């Protein structure tokens, strides 16, 4: 078959290639538009007259040259792309019919994401490959996998056709979910679960991920773009994958689809294609946000702590025009923290601003009785935080706003000893605090509306945007981010990819600003392990157990950027050099700082 295809390629007409797209639903139609818009000759094939009509209404530059009923049009193609819905039985039926009508040696690409190619190859015949991506409407890079019987010539033909369309191919091993698509579908589903649980609104989740993770669109907007029915079917297929502990268990990395998907689908809200999904897209549908109550926050602030987050938060308050005091445990720590803040302010020219305010750092705890706002930014240790809030409850003036900046502990557990349920809440800043615009606003049980309004006013004066969520470990961003990083390590542990390939695919195919391995090593594997343990232990979070590879990395001292020369890549390289892989005992992780 390879020789036959090589000979055929030698006599083949030059590009533009003719590509038959079989199935003109959401995915197939988007593929057809992308290929036709790039100048390829596209034959659109479908059995549904309504689908053919929709394709015929596309702009001329994106319209298939020919629209025809299946299986007509397959025989004239240099490449056939099967893009019917995900259930394997339907794909097998269509692929078998394509096999009977395509020219000998013509490669076939399937969009199957959850079905192994080996399970489709007997129906499709030789020359079967998979085209895998997150969303068809943003297709500049894809993952391509080969079935066992697909030769080099078929793969080269596919790559040439994709290159002619301006699409970069990342060659990967065949696994259900592939690399970037499977990773990101897991994150999208966790975001949908947050909405289903009433933990956060769709708008809050998407804003948090955009501002906290650098996404151009939030995860629920991405689901809307994919199509909620399509996404639900893919997630159903991914749920059936088996890892240690059974279907959907640790190692599989995929929970069942969030029921809110079925609820929206039942109402006909399928996402962008119907004008409404998690968000509205029909004309004039920009939501009118209710006016939130505002309250004067007060101008005197104490930031308790002297580490990176504490000094960053103090700097942000100074920039915001607040009279700010940083309270450290010792005078030495106070002087060191003051030097860091003063250096940052001078570097940014803050001391030249007319509205410059006073900043001090001290170990004198009497300052706590003379401020309007206290932001706790001490070590991420529950007992340390509880002792501090017990002190705050005793010494702070009535109605002082008391906030914890915890990133992974329950706000209620940290703040309960203050004995002031109406005055406490969580304000989760992101690192670096002076730069990152996002603040997660987390009411504890009993937080008053006045306290929430004051906190929003504080954030607004700092130039921040708040999102509100329930009091659960990880809040929004970390509860989505760390299971994603954990699942990336499970992929690496399966030895089907490399750190470089995984990061490249996550960026190009998944649209991520950073690959998961680089992001993990920036955060630190020790931090990731501790946060993942807390997420796993938290009720309602549905986080999986920490990946075995994550525990091994920490035990071996490969913590990422903080341990130069001892990162994930070097650990995996060293591990493959020895015949047996025996994990060292996992050391207890030290308390970790705010992580996002």
C-alpha positions, 0 to 999 in steps of 0.5 A: 500500500505504501508503494502504491501511494508513493507512486500515486503521489509522484504523479498526483496533481500539485496543490490545491488538494481535493479534500472530502469532508464527510459529515457537515455538523459543527466539527465537519462544517468548521473543518470544511470552512477552514480548508476552503478558506485556505484555498484547498478544493473541498467536497462537502459530504453529508446525508442530511439535506439540512446540513448541505443547505447550511454549508451552501449558505457559507460565504463564497470564500469558505464554501465547499466547491461541491456539496453532495450526498454521501458517499458521492464525492469521496472517490475524487478526493486526495484525502478524506476526513471523516467528521461524523459524531463521536460514537464509535459505532457510527464512525465504523459504519461511515468509515467502512462505506468510505473504504468502498468508495475512495480511490486505492491508497487515499488516506483517511483522517478520522476526528475520533478522539475517544476511540483508539484507531485500532478499533476503527482500522478494520472498518476503515482499511489501511491508511487511517490516521486521526486528526485531533484538536480541541475546537474546530473553529480555531484550527492552526495546529492539530495532533495527528496519530497513526493507526497501526497499518498506516504507512509513512506515505499516508502520513506524509500525504496528510502532513502535506495537505495540512501544511497547504492549509496552514495547519501544523501537525504534531505527531503523537501516539494514538491514545484516547483523548490524545494529549492537549485535547484530553488534558483540556477537556478535563479542565473544561469539564471541571469548570462546568461542574463548578457552575452545576454545583452553584459554586461560581457563575459561568461569568466568574469562572471564565473571568477567573481563568482569563485573568488568572491563567492568561486564556483569551477565552474562559473554559465555558466560552470554549465549551460554547464554541465547541458545542455543548452536545459535541463536548458532552459526547466527547466527555462521555467517551473519556469518562469510560477510560480505565485507570487505576481504580476503575473507570474515571479513576486516578490515572484516567483523569476524567470525571463524568460530564457535568449534569449542567451540560445535559440541562442546557442541551435539553433546553436547546442551548448548545453554545454559539451555534444556537446563540446561547449556552453557558453565555448568550451570543444572540444580538443584543444579548450582552448581559446587564450586570446588576449594580453591586453595593459599594461601601467605603473601605477605609484607608488604613491597611495592615498586611501581615506577613513578610514573604513574597505575597505579603510584600507584593500585596503591600506594594499593590495597596501603596499604588492604590493610595492606601496608608499601608503598614506591613507587620512582620514577626521580627524587626529584621524581617520588617526591615528586609520586607521594607527594602523590597517594597521600597525598591519596587516602588522606586523602580516603578516611579511610585515615589514621584507620584503626587498621591504617594502615600506613607508605607511603613514596616514594623514588628509592633503588633499594636498597629493592628488596633489602628487600621480599617483593613487587615490582610493576612498573608502569612505562611500557608499553614492552618494553625498559624492562620488560626492563631493570627485570626484569634489575635485579630479578633481581640485587638482589632477595632470593631468593623475592621475588615479581616481578610485571609489571602489563603490560596488553598485552605478553607476561608472559614477554617482560617478565620473562625477564631476571630469570632467576627463572622460578619467581618471576615472573608477571603481575598486571594491575590495572584502572584505577582500581586501588583501586576495580576488583575484578578482577586478571588473574593471568597465569603466565609459562612456569615460574611456580611453584604457590607463586608463583601461590598467593602472588599469589592471597593478595595479591589476596585481601588487597587485596579483589580477585578473580583470574582466571587466563589464558594469557600472550597479548597483552591477556589476557582483558578487553583481548583482548575489548574492543579488537577490539569497539571497533575493529569499532564504528569500522568500522561508523561508517566505513561511514556507516550510523549516527552516534556517538550512535545507535551508543552509544544502541543498544549501551546499550539493545539490547546492554545495555552500561554505556557505548556503544563510542564513549564508551568508546573516547574515555575510553580514548583512540584512541591507546591503542586503536590501539597495543593493537589493533596488538599484538593483531593481531601476537600469535599465536593472538589472531585480532584484525583489523587496526586499523580505517582510521578508528582510524588516521585519528583518531590521525593527525588528533590526535582522541584522545578525552577527552584532546583536548577538542573533537577526538573521533570525532564532530567528526572525522566531522563535519569529514570529511563536509564535504570531498569527498575522504577522504584519510587523513593518514600515521599517526604512530608511537604512543607507548608507552601506559599500562595501558589497562583 
